[in-house]
Amino acid sequence: MAIKHSLEVDKEFVQNKKAETQFSSSNSIVFCENSKEDNNHSITSNEMLHSEYTDSTNSNYENSIKNITTPQVSTQNTKKDEISLEKSTDTIEALSKVDMIPLSNSTVDSTSLIQKNNTNTSQLTGYEFFNSILKSSKLFLAPMVDQSELAWRILSRRYGAQVCFTPMFHAKMFSNKENRGYFNEMWQTNEQDRPLIVQFCANDPEHFLEAAKLVEDHADAVDINLGCPQHIAKRGKYGAFLMDEWDLIYKIVNTASKNLKIPVTAKIRVYKELEKTIEYAKMLERAGAKILTVHGRLAEQKGHKTGLVDWSKIKAIKESVNIPVISNGGILYREDILSCLKETKADGVMVAETSLYNPIIFDSSLNADESISSSNSLCINGLVKNFDIANEYLDIIKGGVETKISYVRSHLFKIFKPSLPNYPDLRSELAASKSIEDFSNVVDKLKLAMQPEIESSKFDPYNIEIDEFGYKIIPHWYCQPSIRKEYNKVTSSGDKPLGRNVVNAE
Ligand SMILES: Cc1cc2nc3c(=O)[nH]c(=O)nc-3n(C[C@H](O)[C@H](O)[C@H](O)COP(=O)(O)O)c2cc1C
């Protein structure tokens, strides 16, 4: 079985992206596995690529990112003290052994302190790691270049994300000893930012290991990106372009898993052939991966060919390996998380694109079928007003979490996507904003502009209508997934619109 939930390039998005790119202080261009951006930008010729997803040539953006740490010394027990291990503690050191040290790189504010792992968890089995360190979490925020930055992770955790991935970092550049610029620009965490999995792209075991060593004291695992299908990854030979190089993949994972003090995980796509997909997953398990995140699309499913996510392959992998499997792809509504868990039997669900449009996607999702309401008063039955969540995100940044202006702009364009066509002047203002204050002003103006419509609306959040294709009809002032409109058509076989219908995956 497969379910189709995906997103498309549309004119409005192209307009928005043009505006974003035009005004971007960082010239940062995002490329992502199945995102719209894929179709809308040409890759710059800069050879020093920040990552598979991003070609960022900036050196002078306004809000340069530092290693943000909470300037607070605490000797209190942390969450780790509460962890109960299923396995005898002989195998690992007591997890309560954490101490507080300054981060070791030169760019860190010397007054800032952050917890340092003082524990070797690399020898835990996949499930020991999953149950003890990740606390059997089910809700994962995806790695997203330029988008799963610290401020967004903080917001996502508030609304239910239990484990967060960093954006993908380029291992070789991250570990470059001669030039620490990329590392300093990219690496950002704080004391509360756990559990955290740091993702890298790499095609060399040493690069991956060296990069991972730099974060092993401050993260719970490192992940190798084996799913990026973009042109930029082809040039760099990363991500999904390693899918034919099993020996190399084995070495990358194996070398790191033998030499790090935290586990290695892998994020993969699937092959057309089920058997090959299963063998691939087993090979990664043998190599030492402790968790597999499976994006249930083929490498060629990107851009306008994104299409269906094949949950049946994820289920088959789950049945074939002895390590936790996280299902990724195609989540539009919080109920989908439950359906995905039920159908794939996966240990958790990772959400990427929808979480950018609706950051409360995780909120109460595990109770969604019982209509248990959120503990947060801003959320009503899975809905939150876009200006409320935008303000909360901006407040996090105002509270001291430095964030690139281009990331903020990109987040706000997505949060407000359904509303912006109604307010072209404010859209232009958003595109031209160059500071957090500018963004706040635009959000205030958008809120004010929406008030008359909101007040006269008869919309009932507890009685949401569904359109003919299975999508919820939600007013524009609420955060909502972005729908690929090409699926709102009858299929070539003529019988059934794809919409949200579950279909047989051939
Ligand atoms: C803006 C954006 C950035 C992404 N960056 C990454 C990345 O850094 N690493 C990665 O493995 N996948 C990346 N992806 C792919 C997602 O993690 C995910 O695998 C894919 O979007 C499918 O999940 P979804 O259907 O929930 O969006 C990115 C996706 C988006 C939308």
The ligand as an SDF file (V2000), in Angstrom:
LIG
                    3D

 31 33  0  0  0  0  0  0  0  0999 V2000
   13.4690   22.1930    3.0390 C   0  0  0  0  0  0  0  0  0  0  0  0
   13.9320   20.7610    3.0630 C   0  0  0  0  0  0  0  0  0  0  0  0
   15.2480   20.4780    3.3650 C   0  0  0  0  0  0  0  0  0  0  0  0
   15.6790   19.1510    3.4240 C   0  0  0  0  0  0  0  0  0  0  0  0
   16.9440   18.8860    3.8120 N   0  0  0  0  0  0  0  0  0  0  0  0
   17.3000   17.5900    4.0610 C   0  0  0  0  0  0  0  0  0  0  0  0
   18.5230   17.2870    4.6910 C   0  0  0  0  0  0  0  0  0  0  0  0
   19.2820   18.1740    5.0910 O   0  0  0  0  0  0  0  0  0  0  0  0
   18.8390   15.9780    4.8780 N   0  0  0  0  0  0  0  0  0  0  0  0
   17.9940   14.9610    4.5200 C   0  0  0  0  0  0  0  0  0  0  0  0
   18.3000   13.7840    4.7410 O   0  0  0  0  0  0  0  0  0  0  0  0
   16.8170   15.2330    3.9380 N   0  0  0  0  0  0  0  0  0  0  0  0
   16.4490   16.5170    3.7310 C   0  0  0  0  0  0  0  0  0  0  0  0
   15.2180   16.7910    3.2240 N   0  0  0  0  0  0  0  0  0  0  0  0
   14.3190   15.6620    2.9450 C   0  0  0  0  0  0  0  0  0  0  0  0
   13.4490   15.3620    4.1720 C   0  0  0  0  0  0  0  0  0  0  0  0
   14.2180   15.1150    5.3240 O   0  0  0  0  0  0  0  0  0  0  0  0
   12.5020   14.1860    3.9250 C   0  0  0  0  0  0  0  0  0  0  0  0
   13.2420   13.0190    3.7370 O   0  0  0  0  0  0  0  0  0  0  0  0
   11.6160   14.3840    2.7060 C   0  0  0  0  0  0  0  0  0  0  0  0
   11.1860   15.7220    2.5760 O   0  0  0  0  0  0  0  0  0  0  0  0
   10.3900   13.4650    2.7960 C   0  0  0  0  0  0  0  0  0  0  0  0
    9.6510   13.7540    3.9590 O   0  0  0  0  0  0  0  0  0  0  0  0
    8.3010   14.6100    3.9050 P   0  0  0  0  0  0  0  0  0  0  0  0
    7.3730   13.9200    2.9540 O   0  0  0  0  0  0  0  0  0  0  0  0
    7.7940   14.6180    5.3200 O   0  0  0  0  0  0  0  0  0  0  0  0
    8.6500   15.9890    3.4120 O   0  0  0  0  0  0  0  0  0  0  0  0
   14.7800   18.0950    3.1360 C   0  0  0  0  0  0  0  0  0  0  0  0
   13.4540   18.3890    2.8210 C   0  0  0  0  0  0  0  0  0  0  0  0
   13.0230   19.7040    2.7980 C   0  0  0  0  0  0  0  0  0  0  0  0
   11.5910   19.9790    2.5040 C   0  0  0  0  0  0  0  0  0  0  0  0
  1  2  1  0
  2  3  1  0
  2 30  2  0
  3  4  2  0
  4  5  1  0
  4 28  1  0
  5  6  2  0
  6  7  1  0
  6 13  1  0
  7  8  2  0
  7  9  1  0
  9 10  1  0
 10 11  2  0
 10 12  1  0
 12 13  2  0
 13 14  1  0
 14 15  1  0
 14 28  1  0
 15 16  1  0
 16 17  1  0
 16 18  1  0
 18 19  1  0
 18 20  1  0
 20 21  1  0
 20 22  1  0
 22 23  1  0
 23 24  1  0
 24 25  2  0
 24 26  1  0
 24 27  1  0
 28 29  2  0
 29 30  1  0
 30 31  1  0
M  END
$$$$
